[in-house]
């Protein structure tokens, strides 16, 4: 849980509300949403695809990533940042016979 430390336009700090109970924190959460494989997720700003995928436990050699209908080349994972509102699809390759 995060503790709210948001300063409002009146200069008042809202302390002690646990995220997302505080209306200001909830708004920040809504503004930080992405969609991954059809599920809404909160993301950190300035997070690259490589960092996100590694944090989520994906093996980069076994997946393909599409962002907003466009394939993201593996060589771009480290440089390309996730943006608010991105719709990301992650596909696993599965071997079989």
Beta strands, then each sheet from edge to edge (+ up, - down):
strand 1: 3-7
strand 2: 13-18
strand 3: 33-36
strand 4: 39-42
strand 5: 63-67
strand 6: 70-72
strand 7: 87-92
sheet 1: 1+ 2-
sheet 2: 4+ 3- 7- 5+ 6-
end
